[in-house]
């Protein structure tokens, strides 16, 4: 078994750019997530929301529905 590589996340590194891109995607999009029971996706009109819980973030930002 081999450990995962350790990244430095220097300001201009490829790793930092990938993280920044992923964070921007989360901030700009709301994911629609179904209920999954027995491997079957179920979509209903009864929608609940998952909001951001980070103290430095906007608590009204809906991350998923």
Secondary structure, DSSP 8 states (H G I E B T S, - for coil): ----------TTSHHHHHHHHHHHHHHH--B---EEETTEEE--S----EE---TTS-TT-EEE-
